[in-house]
Amino acid sequence: MEFSSLNTKSHHNHARSNSLPSKPHPIILQCNEHLARLGGANSNSDSTSSSLVLSHKLNILQDLHICIEKLVQLPLTQEAFVKQSQEKWVDEFLEGSLRLLDTCTATKDALLHTKECARELQSIIRRRRGGEAEVTIEVKKFLTSRKVVRKAIFKALENLKGNANKCSLCINSNKDYQTVATVSLLKEVEMITFSLFESLLIFMCGTQSKRSSWSLVSKLMNSKKVSNSLSQGEDENEFAKVDTALEFFAFNMRSKSSDIENLQNKLVNLGSCIQDLEEGLESLFRRLIKIRVALLNILNH
């Protein structure tokens, strides 16, 4: 990200002229360390297909937002927000924090819906009172629910495209060094967080190799990265494997006894994946709320 360079270089001379700190606050340096860790995680070639990598990124992002919460609570930061409360960038941060919460909620809802459907199907498979016919009916219900989830995901991705256009830095160059460094960092963290939500939503889409929905996602995001993530290893993640097993089970005419165990195993793996991602998202959601409340408290006092 280009914004991070502002934390260490921008407005150096201006800061000196006002007898303000000539280097970032230690908390800003800690934030930059977490950003560097996220950059390292982004270098993984399987970052869009590995639940382990996404869970790892969520953990780093939580650490980053813990630092952001500390940064917002600093007297220097609070003073800057109070003094500049009429500036456009203050409103942009408040709007950005709300959009982050909305996107996080949409991602959590998609996970929860999928988890509930998976548990219901697992319960039916364990009981199997109606035999293969009952399982087949529930599998088709699950496939229908996946369509509903994907529709919600596509809407969230479309909103993310709009958010990307709003993530512009709007601060006058004559502000003091500490304000510029803080604003630049907060905006970069906002963009990084939106980027991770994008990766999570694409990951949760699973596989649609015989449908045109992938092209819809690609058009919505207008990103080569998205296109590559949908065309390479699309059956590798837990959501995709369950999608493939569901479709095979629902539309295969031969005896399905041998396929039930395979489907059950994939549902178990999906449940573990969802559990990890859900815990990470819930922790991040609580942190985002605390940061937004802190910002509002600053401006309301």
C-alpha positions as CSV (number, residue, x, y, z in Angstrom):
1,M,0.0,0.0,0.0
2,E,1.2,3.5,-0.8
3,F,-0.4,5.0,2.2
4,S,2.1,3.4,4.7
5,S,4.9,5.5,3.3
6,L,3.2,8.6,4.6
7,N,3.6,7.2,8.1
8,T,7.4,7.6,7.9
9,K,8.1,10.2,5.2
10,S,5.3,12.6,4.5
11,H,5.4,16.2,5.7
12,H,8.7,15.7,7.6
13,N,9.8,19.3,7.2
14,H,6.4,20.6,8.1
15,A,6.3,18.6,11.3
16,R,9.7,20.0,12.3
17,S,8.6,23.5,11.7
18,N,5.8,23.1,14.2
19,S,8.0,21.4,16.8
20,L,5.9,18.2,16.6
21,P,7.1,14.6,16.7
22,S,9.4,13.9,13.7
23,K,8.7,10.2,13.7
24,P,5.6,8.0,14.2
25,H,4.2,7.2,17.6
26,P,5.2,3.7,18.8
27,I,1.6,2.4,18.4
28,I,1.7,3.5,14.7
29,L,4.9,1.5,14.4
30,Q,3.2,-1.5,15.9
31,C,0.4,-1.1,13.4
32,N,2.9,-1.1,10.6
33,E,4.4,-4.3,11.9
34,H,1.0,-6.0,11.7
35,L,0.5,-4.6,8.2
36,A,3.8,-6.1,7.2
37,R,2.7,-9.4,8.6
38,L,-0.5,-9.2,6.5
39,G,1.6,-8.4,3.5
40,G,3.6,-11.6,4.1
41,A,0.4,-13.6,4.4
42,N,-0.9,-12.1,1.1
43,S,2.2,-13.5,-0.6
44,N,0.9,-17.0,-0.2
45,S,-0.1,-18.4,-3.5
46,D,-3.0,-20.3,-2.0
47,S,-4.3,-17.3,-0.1
48,T,-7.7,-17.4,-1.8
49,S,-8.2,-21.2,-1.4
50,S,-6.9,-22.0,2.0
51,S,-9.0,-21.7,5.1
52,L,-5.8,-21.8,7.2
53,V,-4.4,-18.8,5.5
54,L,-7.7,-16.8,5.8
55,S,-7.9,-17.7,9.5
56,H,-4.3,-16.6,10.0
57,K,-5.1,-13.3,8.3
58,L,-8.1,-12.8,10.5
59,N,-5.9,-13.3,13.6
60,I,-3.4,-10.7,12.3
61,L,-6.2,-8.3,11.5
62,Q,-7.5,-8.6,15.0
63,D,-4.1,-7.7,16.4
64,L,-4.0,-4.8,14.0
65,H,-7.4,-3.5,15.1
66,I,-6.4,-3.8,18.8
67,C,-3.6,-1.4,18.0
68,I,-6.0,0.8,16.1
69,E,-8.2,1.0,19.1
70,K,-5.3,2.1,21.2
71,L,-4.3,4.6,18.6
72,V,-7.8,6.1,18.6
73,Q,-7.7,6.4,22.4
74,L,-4.4,8.4,22.4
75,P,-4.8,12.1,23.5
76,L,-2.9,13.2,20.3
77,T,-5.4,11.3,18.1
78,Q,-8.4,12.6,20.0
79,E,-7.2,16.1,19.9
80,A,-6.7,15.8,16.1
81,F,-10.2,14.5,15.6
82,V,-11.7,17.2,17.8
83,K,-9.8,20.0,16.1
84,Q,-10.7,18.7,12.6
85,S,-14.2,17.5,13.4
86,Q,-15.6,19.6,10.6
87,E,-13.2,18.1,8.0
88,K,-14.5,15.8,5.4
89,W,-12.0,13.0,6.3
90,V,-13.6,12.7,9.8
91,D,-17.0,11.9,8.2
92,E,-15.2,9.5,5.9
93,F,-13.8,7.5,8.8
94,L,-17.2,7.3,10.4
95,E,-18.9,6.2,7.2
96,G,-16.0,3.8,6.6
97,S,-16.4,2.2,10.0
98,L,-20.1,1.7,9.4
99,R,-19.5,0.1,6.0
100,L,-16.9,-2.3,7.6
101,L,-19.5,-3.3,10.2
102,D,-22.1,-3.9,7.5
103,T,-19.8,-6.0,5.4
104,C,-18.6,-8.0,8.4
105,T,-22.3,-8.6,9.3
106,A,-23.1,-9.8,5.8
107,T,-20.1,-12.2,5.9
108,K,-21.1,-13.5,9.3
109,D,-24.7,-14.1,8.1
110,A,-23.5,-16.1,5.1
111,L,-21.4,-18.3,7.3
112,L,-24.2,-18.8,9.9
113,H,-26.7,-19.7,7.2
114,T,-24.4,-22.2,5.6
115,K,-23.5,-23.7,9.1
116,E,-27.1,-24.2,10.0
117,C,-27.9,-25.9,6.7
118,A,-24.9,-28.2,7.1
119,R,-25.8,-29.2,10.6
120,E,-29.4,-30.0,9.5
121,L,-28.1,-32.2,6.7
122,Q,-25.6,-33.9,9.0
123,S,-28.5,-34.7,11.4
124,I,-30.6,-36.2,8.6
125,I,-27.6,-38.3,7.4
126,R,-27.0,-39.6,10.9
127,R,-30.7,-40.6,11.4
128,R,-31.3,-41.7,7.8
129,R,-34.8,-42.8,8.7
130,G,-36.1,-42.3,5.2
131,G,-33.1,-43.8,3.6
132,E,-31.3,-42.3,0.6
133,A,-34.5,-40.6,-0.6
134,E,-34.7,-38.4,2.6
135,V,-31.0,-37.6,2.3
136,T,-31.5,-36.6,-1.3
137,I,-34.3,-34.3,-0.5
138,E,-32.3,-32.5,2.2
139,V,-29.3,-32.3,-0.1
140,K,-31.4,-30.5,-2.7
141,K,-32.6,-28.2,0.0
142,F,-29.0,-27.4,0.9
143,L,-28.2,-26.7,-2.7
144,T,-31.1,-24.3,-2.8
145,S,-29.9,-22.6,0.3
146,R,-26.4,-22.2,-1.2
147,K,-28.0,-20.3,-4.1
148,V,-29.5,-17.9,-1.6
149,V,-26.2,-17.5,0.2
150,R,-24.4,-16.8,-3.1
151,K,-26.9,-14.2,-4.1
152,A,-26.3,-12.4,-0.8
153,I,-22.5,-12.8,-1.4
154,F,-22.7,-11.3,-4.9
155,K,-24.6,-8.3,-3.4
156,A,-22.0,-7.9,-0.7
157,L,-19.2,-8.1,-3.4
158,E,-21.0,-5.4,-5.4
159,N,-21.2,-3.2,-2.3
160,L,-17.5,-3.8,-1.8
161,K,-16.8,-2.5,-5.3
162,G,-18.6,0.7,-4.2
163,N,-16.6,0.8,-1.0
164,A,-13.3,0.6,-2.9
165,N,-14.3,3.7,-4.8
166,K,-14.9,5.5,-1.5
167,C,-11.6,4.6,0.1
168,S,-9.8,7.8,-1.0
169,L,-7.6,9.7,1.3
170,C,-9.0,13.2,1.8
171,I,-6.7,15.3,4.0
172,N,-5.0,18.7,3.4
173,S,-1.2,18.6,3.1
174,N,-0.8,21.4,5.6
175,K,-1.9,19.2,8.6
176,D,0.7,18.3,11.2
177,Y,2.8,15.2,10.9
178,Q,1.1,13.1,13.5
179,T,-2.4,13.8,12.1
180,V,-1.2,12.9,8.6
181,A,0.4,9.7,9.8
182,T,-2.6,8.7,11.8
183,V,-5.1,9.4,9.0
184,S,-3.0,7.6,6.5
185,L,-2.7,4.6,8.7
186,L,-6.5,4.4,9.5
187,K,-7.4,4.6,5.8
188,E,-4.9,1.9,4.9
189,V,-6.3,-0.4,7.6
190,E,-9.8,0.3,6.3
191,M,-8.7,-0.8,2.8
192,I,-6.9,-3.9,4.1
193,T,-10.0,-4.9,6.1
194,F,-12.3,-4.6,3.1
195,S,-9.8,-6.6,1.0
196,L,-9.9,-9.5,3.5
197,F,-13.7,-9.4,3.5
198,E,-13.5,-9.7,-0.3
199,S,-11.3,-12.8,0.0
200,L,-13.6,-14.4,2.5
201,L,-16.7,-13.8,0.5
202,I,-15.1,-15.2,-2.7
203,F,-13.9,-18.2,-0.6
204,M,-17.4,-18.8,0.6
205,C,-18.9,-18.9,-2.9
206,G,-17.5,-22.4,-3.3
207,T,-17.6,-23.8,-6.8
208,Q,-19.8,-23.0,-9.8
209,S,-17.7,-24.4,-12.6
210,K,-20.8,-25.1,-14.8
211,R,-22.5,-21.8,-14.2
212,S,-22.0,-18.3,-15.3
213,S,-22.0,-16.7,-11.8
214,W,-18.2,-16.6,-11.7
215,S,-18.2,-14.1,-14.6
216,L,-20.7,-12.0,-12.6
217,V,-18.3,-11.9,-9.6
218,S,-15.4,-11.0,-11.9
219,K,-17.4,-8.2,-13.5
220,L,-18.5,-6.9,-10.2
221,M,-15.0,-6.8,-8.8
222,N,-13.3,-5.9,-12.1
223,S,-10.2,-7.6,-10.7
224,K,-7.7,-10.0,-12.3
225,K,-7.0,-11.4,-8.9
226,V,-10.7,-12.4,-8.5
227,S,-10.7,-14.0,-12.0
228,N,-7.6,-16.0,-11.2
229,S,-9.0,-17.1,-7.8
230,L,-12.2,-18.4,-9.5
231,S,-10.4,-20.3,-12.3
232,Q,-7.6,-21.9,-10.4
233,G,-8.2,-24.6,-7.8
234,E,-11.9,-23.8,-7.6
235,D,-12.6,-27.2,-6.0
236,E,-9.9,-26.9,-3.4
237,N,-11.6,-25.2,-0.4
238,E,-14.1,-26.7,2.0
239,F,-17.1,-24.9,0.6
240,A,-16.3,-25.9,-3.0
241,K,-15.8,-29.6,-2.0
242,V,-19.2,-29.7,-0.3
243,D,-20.8,-28.0,-3.3
244,T,-19.3,-30.6,-5.6
245,A,-20.3,-33.5,-3.3
246,L,-23.9,-32.1,-3.0
247,E,-24.4,-31.8,-6.7
248,F,-23.0,-35.3,-7.4
249,F,-25.2,-36.8,-4.7
250,A,-28.3,-35.0,-5.8
251,F,-28.1,-35.8,-9.5
252,N,-26.4,-39.2,-9.5
253,M,-28.9,-41.9,-10.4
254,R,-27.0,-44.9,-9.1
255,S,-27.0,-46.2,-5.5
256,K,-25.8,-43.5,-3.2
257,S,-24.8,-45.5,-0.1
258,S,-21.1,-45.2,-0.9
259,D,-21.4,-41.4,-1.4
260,I,-23.1,-40.6,1.9
261,E,-20.0,-41.2,4.0
262,N,-17.9,-39.0,1.6
263,L,-20.5,-36.2,1.9
264,Q,-20.6,-36.5,5.6
265,N,-16.8,-36.2,5.9
266,K,-16.8,-33.1,3.7
267,L,-19.6,-31.6,5.9
268,V,-17.5,-32.2,9.0
269,N,-14.5,-30.5,7.4
270,L,-16.7,-27.6,6.3
271,G,-18.1,-27.3,9.9
272,S,-14.5,-27.0,11.3
273,C,-13.6,-24.4,8.7
274,I,-16.8,-22.3,9.4
275,Q,-16.1,-22.5,13.1
276,D,-12.6,-21.1,12.8
277,L,-13.7,-18.3,10.4
278,E,-16.8,-17.5,12.5
279,E,-14.7,-17.1,15.7
280,G,-12.3,-14.8,13.9
281,L,-15.1,-12.7,12.4
282,E,-16.9,-12.4,15.7
283,S,-13.8,-11.1,17.5
284,L,-13.1,-8.7,14.6
285,F,-16.7,-7.5,14.7
286,R,-16.5,-6.7,18.4
287,R,-13.2,-4.8,17.8
288,L,-14.8,-2.8,14.9
289,I,-17.7,-1.8,17.2
290,K,-15.3,-0.6,19.9
291,I,-13.3,1.5,17.4
292,R,-16.5,3.1,16.0
293,V,-17.8,3.8,19.5
294,A,-14.5,5.4,20.5
295,L,-14.6,7.6,17.4
296,L,-18.2,8.7,18.1
297,N,-17.3,9.4,21.8
298,I,-14.5,11.7,20.7
299,L,-16.7,13.8,18.5
300,N,-19.6,13.9,20.9
301,H,-17.6,15.3,23.8
